[in-house]
């Protein structure tokens, strides 16, 4: 008979998976979660080596340098919380095997498509960020929430640069498959049209490279790099909202690609073009020129199918109650579901002789499910509605221009809670209130200061927070 201590040790997942779950729980906005999940896919291996060095493999030098400065320390802290030695150091290193596998996969893809052995003059996949090998059409599980987007994506991939679907603008919440579909287009084009050049990049990296080019006085080289691709895949376009100079640069790049070179542009975003704040009208008009498609949250049945597809080609036996429990309790994003499943798979692999039970599953996923509940975000509309009820005013008033008290206070409370509880970016929240982001930032800050000195206001905000099903700790950090 095992002791409670032994049972606790048995239920402990691997150090890496536990650290990932702990780190993910510290991310406060869907934008942060989306960025982290995307970058995690670029980390190809992990190993604790001698001298307490935790080595994380990536595909190229660029990723190693970028992640070293961005995630080394935060991941070290997460590993310490997961039980690593206090002397543990995190280093990022190019994974030679992963790079070799990717090169071989491209060689096979070219061979299967009948491409000539001689490399074309233009690069097959000269992307700033590598395409994830798992993000293909074959691995994309379709359902009512994404079937139309999937169909359009395949049409774009088969005819990149076609007039009907160019640009292709995919929008929806974090972790619903936007990046997967975008990269699936890239993989298809690389395989079917090996002479076409493909670039996959996030708008954040596009901005960073632009800034570096300005500093190094190499803007001509920067422009030459991005204005001659056959396919440009731009992730998280909302990031350049409110940044006029980079928008101007992107606008010119966009026009050159589409109008001069006949290239295809595919973008992802967390909002439809009409709701984007901080963007010039001519860019929004360009975004709407082709086709705009939303990916919605998957249904329970689709979530279940996605989970089962993840282990379909492995020899691992995962009980059905594991799939059912995750599908029922983790619905904020596909990535969150995959994180929960990875935790269970890791446990099953490291404890092959243990008979997994539903109770053990609930215990293993307890912290992750609690985190999932906390990040399940409200909509701005829901918050405005409850604030209106609390202050006995109409929604039209709170969105109007009247600045008299208590209307102005109610409006600022709604802005404050929207910033705290929705996970939306400042420009997105501002769009819901028909204001600019500076007004929302000022209004939220004003309420933050008043809460410390006005007990009555604090009481009202706490009451509204409770009605929204949230805890005080989520707004008083």
C-alpha positions as CSV (number, residue, x, y, z in Angstrom):
1,X,0.0,0.0,0.0
2,X,1.4,3.4,-1.0
3,X,1.8,6.2,1.4
4,X,0.2,9.7,0.8
5,X,3.7,11.0,0.1
6,X,4.3,8.3,-2.5
7,X,0.9,9.0,-4.1
8,X,1.8,12.7,-4.3
9,X,5.1,11.9,-6.0
10,X,3.4,9.5,-8.4
11,X,0.9,12.2,-9.4
12,X,3.5,14.7,-10.1
13,X,3.9,15.3,-13.9
14,X,7.3,15.9,-15.6
15,X,9.3,19.0,-14.6
16,X,8.9,20.6,-18.0
17,X,5.2,20.1,-18.4
18,X,4.5,21.3,-14.9
19,X,6.7,24.4,-15.4
20,X,4.8,25.1,-18.7
21,X,1.5,24.9,-16.9
22,X,2.7,27.2,-14.1
23,X,4.1,29.7,-16.5
24,X,1.0,29.8,-18.7
25,X,-1.1,30.5,-15.6
26,X,0.8,33.7,-15.0
27,X,-0.2,35.2,-18.4
28,X,-2.9,37.7,-17.9
29,X,-4.2,38.5,-21.3
30,X,-5.3,36.4,-24.3
31,X,-2.7,38.3,-26.4
32,X,0.1,37.1,-24.1
33,X,-1.3,33.5,-24.1
34,X,-1.5,33.5,-27.9
35,X,2.0,34.8,-28.3
36,X,3.5,32.3,-25.8
37,X,1.7,29.3,-27.3
38,X,2.9,30.2,-30.8
39,X,6.5,30.6,-29.6
40,X,6.3,27.3,-27.6
41,X,5.7,25.5,-30.8
42,X,9.1,26.7,-32.0
43,X,10.8,25.0,-29.0
44,X,11.7,21.5,-30.3
45,X,13.4,19.8,-27.4
46,X,14.2,20.1,-23.7
47,X,16.7,18.4,-21.5
48,X,18.2,18.8,-18.0
49,X,21.9,18.4,-18.4
50,X,24.9,18.3,-16.0
51,X,25.5,21.4,-14.0
52,X,21.8,22.1,-13.6
53,X,21.6,23.4,-17.2
54,X,18.1,23.1,-18.7
55,X,18.7,23.2,-22.4
56,X,15.8,24.1,-24.8
57,X,16.3,23.4,-28.5
58,X,15.1,25.7,-31.2
59,X,15.4,25.5,-35.0
60,X,17.7,28.4,-35.8
61,X,20.1,31.0,-34.4
62,X,17.5,33.8,-34.6
63,X,15.1,32.0,-32.3
64,X,17.9,31.1,-29.9
65,X,18.9,34.7,-29.6
66,X,15.4,36.1,-29.3
67,X,14.2,33.5,-26.8
68,X,17.3,33.9,-24.6
69,X,16.5,37.5,-24.0
70,X,12.8,37.1,-23.7
71,X,12.0,33.8,-22.0
72,X,15.2,32.4,-20.3
73,X,14.6,34.0,-16.9
74,X,10.8,33.6,-16.8
75,X,11.1,29.9,-17.7
76,X,13.9,29.5,-15.1
77,X,11.5,30.8,-12.4
78,X,8.7,28.5,-13.6
79,X,11.1,25.5,-13.4
80,X,12.0,26.5,-9.9
81,X,8.4,26.6,-8.9
82,X,8.0,23.2,-10.5
83,X,10.7,21.7,-8.3
84,X,14.0,22.3,-10.2
85,X,17.2,22.9,-8.3
86,X,17.8,26.5,-7.2
87,X,21.0,26.6,-9.3
88,X,19.1,25.7,-12.6
89,X,20.0,27.8,-15.6
90,X,18.0,28.0,-18.8
91,X,19.8,28.2,-22.2
92,X,18.5,28.1,-25.7
93,X,20.4,26.2,-28.3
94,X,19.9,25.4,-32.0
95,X,18.5,21.8,-32.2
96,X,20.6,20.3,-35.0
97,X,18.3,17.3,-35.3
98,X,15.2,19.4,-35.6
99,X,16.8,21.5,-38.3
100,X,17.9,18.4,-40.1
101,X,14.4,16.9,-40.0
102,X,12.9,20.1,-41.4
103,X,15.4,20.2,-44.2
104,X,14.7,16.6,-45.0
105,X,10.9,17.2,-44.9
106,X,11.3,20.0,-47.4
107,X,13.4,17.8,-49.7
108,X,10.8,15.1,-49.6
109,X,8.0,17.6,-50.3
110,X,9.9,18.9,-53.3
111,X,10.5,15.4,-54.6
112,X,6.8,14.4,-54.2
113,X,5.7,17.5,-56.0
114,X,8.0,16.7,-59.0
115,X,10.2,19.7,-58.4
116,X,13.6,19.7,-60.0
117,X,16.6,18.7,-57.9
118,X,18.3,22.1,-58.6
119,X,17.3,24.7,-56.1
120,X,15.2,27.6,-57.7
121,X,16.7,31.1,-57.7
122,X,14.1,32.3,-55.2
123,X,14.0,30.6,-51.7
124,X,11.4,27.9,-51.1
125,X,10.6,29.1,-47.6
126,X,12.7,32.1,-46.8
127,X,10.7,33.0,-43.7
128,X,11.8,34.9,-40.7
129,X,10.0,32.3,-38.5
130,X,9.9,28.6,-39.5
131,X,6.6,27.0,-40.2
132,X,5.5,24.5,-37.6
133,X,5.6,20.9,-39.0
134,X,2.4,20.1,-37.3
135,X,0.4,22.9,-38.7
136,X,-0.8,21.3,-41.9
137,X,-4.3,20.8,-43.5
138,X,-4.1,17.1,-42.7
139,X,-3.7,17.9,-39.0
140,X,-6.5,20.5,-38.9
141,X,-9.7,19.1,-37.4
142,X,-12.8,20.8,-38.9
143,X,-16.2,21.4,-37.4
144,X,-19.1,23.9,-37.7
145,X,-16.9,26.6,-36.1
146,X,-14.1,26.5,-38.7
147,X,-15.2,24.6,-41.7
148,X,-15.8,27.7,-43.9
149,X,-12.4,29.2,-42.9
150,X,-10.8,25.8,-43.7
151,X,-12.4,25.7,-47.1
152,X,-11.3,29.2,-48.1
153,X,-7.7,28.5,-46.8
154,X,-7.5,25.4,-49.1
155,X,-8.7,27.5,-52.0
156,X,-6.1,30.2,-51.2
157,X,-3.3,27.6,-51.0
158,X,-4.3,26.1,-54.4
159,X,-4.4,29.4,-56.1
160,X,-2.1,31.9,-54.2
161,X,-2.5,35.4,-55.6
162,X,-5.9,34.8,-57.0
163,X,-8.2,37.9,-57.2
164,X,-11.1,36.5,-55.2
165,X,-9.5,35.6,-51.9
166,X,-6.7,38.1,-51.8
167,X,-6.0,39.3,-49.1
168,X,-7.3,36.5,-46.8
169,X,-8.1,37.9,-43.4
170,X,-8.7,35.3,-40.6
171,X,-10.0,36.6,-37.2
172,X,-11.1,35.1,-33.9
173,X,-10.0,34.5,-30.3
174,X,-6.6,33.2,-29.2
175,X,-5.8,29.6,-29.7
176,X,-8.7,28.7,-32.1
177,X,-6.6,27.7,-35.1
178,X,-5.9,30.9,-37.0
179,X,-2.2,30.4,-37.0
180,X,-2.6,26.7,-37.8
181,X,-4.7,27.5,-40.9
182,X,-2.3,30.2,-42.0
183,X,0.8,28.0,-41.8
184,X,-1.1,25.2,-43.5
185,X,-1.4,27.5,-46.5
186,X,2.3,28.0,-46.3
187,X,3.1,24.3,-46.1
188,X,0.9,23.6,-49.1
189,X,2.4,26.3,-51.3
190,X,6.0,25.2,-50.4
191,X,5.1,21.6,-51.4
192,X,2.9,22.3,-54.5
193,X,4.8,25.3,-55.8
194,X,8.5,24.9,-54.9
195,X,9.5,27.9,-57.0
196,X,7.3,30.3,-55.0
197,X,8.8,32.1,-52.1
198,X,7.0,32.1,-48.7
199,X,7.4,34.4,-45.7
200,X,5.8,33.8,-42.3
201,X,6.3,36.5,-39.7
202,X,4.4,38.1,-36.8
203,X,3.6,41.8,-36.9
204,X,5.7,42.2,-33.8
205,X,8.7,40.8,-35.5
206,X,8.0,42.9,-38.6
207,X,8.0,46.0,-36.4
208,X,11.2,45.0,-34.7
209,X,13.0,44.3,-38.0
210,X,11.8,47.7,-39.3
211,X,13.1,49.5,-36.2
212,X,16.5,47.7,-36.6
213,X,16.6,48.6,-40.2
214,X,16.0,52.3,-39.4
215,X,18.7,52.2,-36.7
216,X,21.2,50.5,-39.1
217,X,20.1,52.8,-42.0
218,X,19.2,49.7,-44.1
219,X,15.6,50.4,-45.0
220,X,16.2,49.7,-48.6
221,X,17.4,46.1,-47.8
222,X,14.4,45.7,-45.5
223,X,12.0,46.7,-48.2
224,X,13.7,44.6,-50.8
225,X,13.3,41.6,-48.4
226,X,9.5,41.9,-47.9
227,X,8.2,43.2,-51.2
228,X,9.2,40.3,-53.5
229,X,7.5,37.3,-51.9
230,X,4.8,35.2,-53.6
231,X,3.1,34.5,-50.2
232,X,3.2,36.7,-47.1
233,X,1.8,35.3,-43.9
234,X,1.4,37.9,-41.2
235,X,0.3,36.8,-37.8
236,X,-1.4,39.1,-35.2
237,X,-1.9,42.1,-37.4
238,X,-3.6,44.0,-34.5
239,X,-0.2,44.5,-32.9
240,X,0.6,47.4,-35.2
241,X,-2.6,49.3,-34.2
242,X,-1.8,52.9,-33.2
243,X,1.7,52.7,-34.8
244,X,1.5,55.0,-37.8
245,X,5.0,54.7,-39.2
246,X,5.0,50.9,-39.4
247,X,1.5,51.0,-40.8
248,X,2.7,53.2,-43.6
249,X,5.6,50.8,-44.3
250,X,3.2,47.8,-44.2
251,X,0.8,49.6,-46.5
252,X,3.5,50.1,-49.1
253,X,4.8,46.6,-48.7
254,X,1.2,45.3,-49.1
255,X,0.6,47.3,-52.2
256,X,3.9,46.2,-53.8
257,X,3.3,42.5,-53.1
258,X,-0.3,42.5,-54.4
259,X,-0.4,45.1,-57.1
260,X,3.1,44.9,-58.6
261,X,4.2,41.2,-58.0
262,X,0.8,39.6,-57.8
263,X,1.6,38.0,-54.4
264,X,-0.8,36.5,-51.9
265,X,-1.3,38.1,-48.4
266,X,-2.8,36.2,-45.5
267,X,-3.3,37.8,-42.1
268,X,-4.6,36.8,-38.7
269,X,-6.2,39.1,-36.1
270,X,-8.2,39.0,-32.9
271,X,-10.8,41.4,-34.3
272,X,-12.6,41.9,-37.7
273,X,-11.3,44.8,-39.7
274,X,-14.3,47.0,-39.0
275,X,-13.6,46.8,-35.2
276,X,-9.9,47.5,-35.4
277,X,-8.9,50.7,-33.6
278,X,-5.8,52.7,-34.3
279,X,-5.6,51.7,-38.0
280,X,-5.7,54.1,-40.9
281,X,-8.9,53.8,-42.9
282,X,-7.1,52.9,-46.1
283,X,-5.5,49.9,-44.5
284,X,-8.9,48.7,-43.1
285,X,-10.3,49.1,-46.6
286,X,-7.5,47.0,-48.0
287,X,-8.1,44.3,-45.4
288,X,-11.7,44.1,-46.5
289,X,-10.8,44.0,-50.2
290,X,-10.5,40.2,-50.3
291,X,-12.3,37.9,-47.9
292,X,-12.7,38.1,-44.2
293,X,-13.5,34.9,-42.2
294,X,-14.1,34.3,-38.5
295,X,-13.0,31.2,-36.6
296,X,-15.3,30.6,-33.7
297,X,-14.8,28.5,-30.5
298,X,-15.2,24.8,-31.3
299,X,-18.2,22.9,-30.0
300,X,-17.8,20.1,-27.5
301,X,-17.9,17.5,-30.3
302,X,-15.1,19.3,-32.2
303,X,-13.0,19.7,-29.1
304,X,-13.3,16.0,-28.5
305,X,-12.3,15.2,-32.0
306,X,-9.3,17.5,-31.8
307,X,-8.1,15.9,-28.6
308,X,-8.4,12.4,-30.0
309,X,-6.6,13.4,-33.2
310,X,-3.5,14.4,-31.2
311,X,-2.8,10.8,-30.2
312,X,-4.2,9.0,-33.2
313,X,-0.8,8.1,-34.6
314,X,0.8,7.1,-31.3
315,X,0.9,3.8,-29.5
316,X,-0.3,5.4,-26.3
317,X,-3.6,4.3,-24.8
318,X,-5.5,7.3,-23.4
319,X,-8.7,6.5,-21.6
320,X,-11.9,8.1,-23.0
321,X,-12.7,9.7,-19.6
322,X,-9.5,11.8,-20.0
323,X,-10.7,13.2,-23.4
324,X,-14.2,13.8,-22.1
325,X,-13.0,15.6,-18.9
326,X,-10.7,17.9,-20.9
327,X,-13.3,18.7,-23.6
328,X,-15.9,19.5,-20.9
329,X,-13.7,21.7,-18.8
330,X,-11.2,23.4,-21.1
331,X,-12.8,25.5,-23.8
332,X,-11.0,28.8,-23.9
333,X,-8.7,27.7,-26.7
334,X,-7.4,24.6,-28.6
335,X,-3.9,25.3,-27.3
336,X,-5.2,25.2,-23.7
337,X,-6.7,21.8,-24.4
338,X,-3.5,20.6,-25.9
339,X,-1.6,21.7,-22.8
340,X,-4.0,19.7,-20.6
341,X,-3.7,16.6,-22.9
342,X,0.1,16.9,-22.9
343,X,0.2,16.9,-19.2
344,X,-1.9,13.7,-19.1
345,X,0.2,12.1,-21.8
346,X,3.4,12.9,-20.0
347,X,2.0,11.3,-16.8
348,X,0.9,8.1,-18.6
349,X,4.2,7.8,-20.3
350,X,6.2,8.1,-17.1
351,X,3.9,5.8,-15.1
352,X,3.2,2.9,-17.5
353,X,2.3,0.5,-14.7
354,X,-0.2,2.7,-13.0
355,X,-3.9,2.3,-13.7
356,X,-5.2,5.9,-14.4
357,X,-8.6,6.7,-12.8
358,X,-11.0,9.7,-13.3
359,X,-10.1,10.8,-9.7
360,X,-6.4,10.9,-10.6
361,X,-7.2,12.8,-13.8
362,X,-9.1,15.5,-11.9
363,X,-6.3,15.8,-9.4
364,X,-3.6,16.1,-12.1
365,X,-5.6,18.7,-14.0
366,X,-6.8,20.6,-10.9
367,X,-4.5,23.6,-11.2
368,X,-4.9,23.8,-14.9
369,X,-8.7,23.8,-14.7
370,X,-8.6,26.5,-12.1
371,X,-6.4,28.6,-14.3
372,X,-8.8,27.9,-17.3
373,X,-11.7,29.2,-15.2
374,X,-9.8,32.4,-14.4
375,X,-8.8,33.1,-18.0
376,X,-12.3,32.5,-19.4
377,X,-12.8,36.1,-20.4
378,X,-15.9,38.1,-20.5
379,X,-16.9,40.3,-23.4
380,X,-16.9,44.1,-23.2
381,X,-20.6,44.0,-24.0
382,X,-21.4,41.8,-21.0
383,X,-19.4,44.2,-18.7
384,X,-21.1,47.3,-20.1
385,X,-24.5,45.7,-19.6
386,X,-23.9,44.9,-15.9
387,X,-22.4,48.4,-15.3
388,X,-25.5,50.0,-16.8
389,X,-27.7,47.9,-14.6
390,X,-25.7,48.9,-11.5
391,X,-25.9,52.6,-12.3
392,X,-29.4,52.4,-13.8
393,X,-28.5,53.9,-17.1
394,X,-28.9,52.9,-20.8
395,X,-26.2,51.4,-22.9
396,X,-26.7,54.3,-25.4
397,X,-25.8,56.7,-22.7
398,X,-22.6,55.0,-21.7
399,X,-21.5,54.9,-25.3
400,X,-22.6,58.5,-25.9
401,X,-20.7,61.8,-25.4
402,X,-22.4,63.1,-22.2
403,X,-19.7,63.7,-19.5
404,X,-21.9,64.6,-16.6
405,X,-21.6,62.6,-13.3
406,X,-22.4,59.8,-12.5
407,X,-22.5,58.9,-16.2
408,X,-18.8,59.7,-16.7
409,X,-17.9,57.5,-13.7
410,X,-20.1,54.6,-14.9
411,X,-18.3,54.8,-18.3
412,X,-14.9,54.8,-16.7
413,X,-15.8,51.9,-14.5
414,X,-16.9,49.9,-17.6
415,X,-13.6,50.8,-19.3
416,X,-11.6,49.8,-16.1
417,X,-13.3,46.4,-15.8
418,X,-13.0,45.8,-19.5
419,X,-9.3,46.3,-19.4
420,X,-9.0,44.0,-16.3
421,X,-11.3,41.2,-17.2
422,X,-11.6,40.8,-21.0
423,X,-7.9,40.3,-21.9
424,X,-8.5,42.5,-25.0
425,X,-5.9,45.0,-26.1
426,X,-6.3,48.7,-25.4
427,X,-7.3,49.6,-29.0
428,X,-9.9,46.8,-29.0
429,X,-11.5,48.0,-25.8
430,X,-11.5,51.5,-27.1
431,X,-13.3,50.4,-30.2
432,X,-16.2,49.0,-28.2
433,X,-16.6,52.4,-26.4
434,X,-16.3,54.4,-29.7
435,X,-13.3,56.2,-28.2
436,X,-9.6,56.3,-28.9
437,X,-7.2,54.3,-26.8
438,X,-5.9,57.4,-24.9
439,X,-9.4,58.0,-23.5
440,X,-9.8,54.5,-22.3
441,X,-6.3,54.5,-20.7
442,X,-7.1,57.7,-18.9
443,X,-10.5,56.5,-17.7
444,X,-9.2,53.2,-16.4
445,X,-6.3,55.0,-14.6
446,X,-8.7,57.5,-13.0
447,X,-10.8,54.7,-11.6
448,X,-7.7,52.8,-10.4
449,X,-6.6,55.9,-8.4
450,X,-10.1,56.6,-7.0
451,X,-10.6,53.1,-5.7
452,X,-7.9,53.7,-3.1
453,X,-9.6,56.7,-1.6
454,X,-13.4,56.3,-2.3
455,X,-14.9,53.4,-0.3
456,X,-18.4,53.9,-1.9
457,X,-16.9,53.6,-5.4
458,X,-14.9,50.5,-4.4
459,X,-18.1,48.9,-3.0
460,X,-20.0,49.4,-6.3
461,X,-17.1,48.0,-8.3
462,X,-16.8,45.0,-6.1
463,X,-20.6,44.4,-6.5
464,X,-20.3,44.6,-10.2
465,X,-17.3,42.3,-10.2
466,X,-19.3,39.7,-8.2
467,X,-22.2,39.9,-10.6
468,X,-19.8,39.2,-13.4
469,X,-18.7,36.0,-11.6
470,X,-15.2,37.3,-10.9
471,X,-13.1,37.6,-7.8
472,X,-11.8,40.8,-6.2
473,X,-8.2,39.6,-6.7
474,X,-8.7,39.8,-10.5
475,X,-9.1,43.6,-10.4
476,X,-7.2,44.5,-7.2
477,X,-3.8,43.2,-8.0
